[in-house]
Amino acid sequence: MSAILETNSPFADYQRAGWKLCEVPRGSKGPTGAGWNKTPAGEIPLGHNAGLLHSLSGTCALDVDDIDAAMKIIEGTARQMGITVSE
């Protein structure tokens, strides 16, 4: 388990919420270190960015190209699960 980031870190609130982050070095478009997708980052240097490790954070990302079609699918699935979806 990674250490909580310093309170003045721009990423501290995310980590306190339980999100697992990986370091994205300044000037790069993605993580570069070996094992970045398996071990959450501890301290992330100021000026660097962070990525969210979905598999370790219990989150996911959706790339939606047709919002109307996606909402029909999401609403139908939510209804089956007894969840209400609101905009």
C-alpha positions as a printed Julia matrix, in Angstrom:
87×3 Matrix{Float64}:
   0.0    0.0     0.0
   1.36   3.43   -0.89
   1.91   6.17    1.63
  -0.54   9.06    1.73
   0.73  11.95   -0.32
   1.74  15.18    1.37
  -1.21  17.4     2.21
   0.0   20.13   -0.13
   0.22  17.68   -3.03
  -2.35  18.3    -5.75
  -3.1   14.56   -5.63
  -3.58  14.09   -1.86
  -7.4   14.27   -1.93
  -7.57  11.59   -4.63
  -5.36   9.23   -2.67
  -7.23   9.86    0.58
 -10.42   8.92   -1.3
  -8.84   5.52   -1.95
  -7.8    6.09   -5.54
  -4.51   4.48   -6.55
  -2.29   6.68   -8.7
   0.68   6.2   -10.97
   3.27   8.87  -11.7
   3.3   10.49  -15.14
   6.64  12.3   -15.5
   6.67  15.9   -16.66
   6.74  16.08  -20.44
   5.56  12.52  -21.05
   2.13  11.37  -22.15
   1.9    8.39  -19.86
   3.6    6.41  -17.11
   7.09   5.17  -17.91
   8.39   3.12  -14.99
   8.39  -0.67  -14.9
   5.39  -2.06  -13.01
   3.54   1.27  -13.05
   0.23  -0.57  -13.48
   0.76  -2.9   -10.51
   2.14  -0.66   -7.75
   0.58   2.68   -6.79
   2.88   5.68   -6.54
   3.76   7.16   -3.18
   5.07  10.68   -3.54
   4.6   12.25   -6.95
   7.11  15.04   -7.56
   5.71  18.55   -7.93
   5.32  19.39  -11.6
   4.6   15.79  -12.55
   1.15  14.45  -13.34
  -0.7   11.38  -12.14
  -2.79   8.7   -13.74
  -5.6    6.73  -12.13
  -4.99   2.99  -11.79
  -8.53   1.78  -12.47
  -7.84  -1.89  -11.72
  -6.55  -1.02   -8.23
  -9.05   1.78   -7.5
 -12.32   0.01   -8.28
 -13.07   2.5   -11.06
 -13.39   2.42  -14.82
 -13.39   4.78  -17.78
 -15.8    4.82  -20.68
 -15.04   6.33  -24.07
 -18.49   7.28  -25.35
 -18.94   8.28  -28.98
 -22.76   8.17  -29.04
 -24.15   9.55  -25.77
 -27.78   8.71  -26.59
 -27.02   5.05  -27.34
 -24.73   4.82  -24.31
 -27.38   6.27  -21.98
 -29.93   3.69  -23.17
 -27.51   0.89  -22.31
 -26.47   2.45  -18.98
 -30.07   3.17  -17.95
 -31.19  -0.34  -18.9
 -28.36  -1.93  -16.94
 -28.96   0.37  -13.98
 -32.66  -0.47  -13.99
 -31.83  -4.2   -13.81
 -29.6   -3.44  -10.83
 -32.21  -1.28   -9.11
 -30.14   1.89   -9.56
 -31.52   5.24  -10.7
 -29.4    7.18  -13.2
 -29.75  10.96  -13.27
 -28.03  13.6   -15.36
